[in-house]
């Protein structure tokens, strides 16, 4: 499964220091994924789970995905079919988990100062840019290491493993 590194969709904005337990509450981690996605970010952005559409862009503040290292947080966000998560800064475990499961992410300093909830955004993870289609402004983010881009293109670490081992698909 390949992952698109470009997306265009509605912007959903959440704040700073959103822990993984606010992305998926602890009591739901063993639920089937089709039930978990109905509750993603229910406290941080109550309308997100019901309104998110494929290709939309989740925008967060600083230290998004902090605390628990459970990969269920990244898996649940990916299951909502967002095109990308853009944050001012990701918690390191969330950052690593996102690439390992093939969830496109991008760090962009002060991104929330340039977007509003409901704006239409175009994101190019390879170029590291976010364009606000409402304002016409393009914001430059942090470049993503080429190895991590290859991991995203492959759909995550497990789909990439045969290539790392020198095997042909």
Secondary structure, DSSP 8 states (H G I E B T S, - for coil): ----SEEEEEEEE--S--BHHHHS-GGGTTS-HHHHGGGTTTTTSTTHHHH--TT-EEEE-TTBTBS---THHHHHHHHTT-SEEEES-B-HHHHHHHHHHT--EEE-TTGGGT--TT-EEEEETTTTEEEETTT--EEE-----HHHHHHHHHTSHHHHHHHHTT---
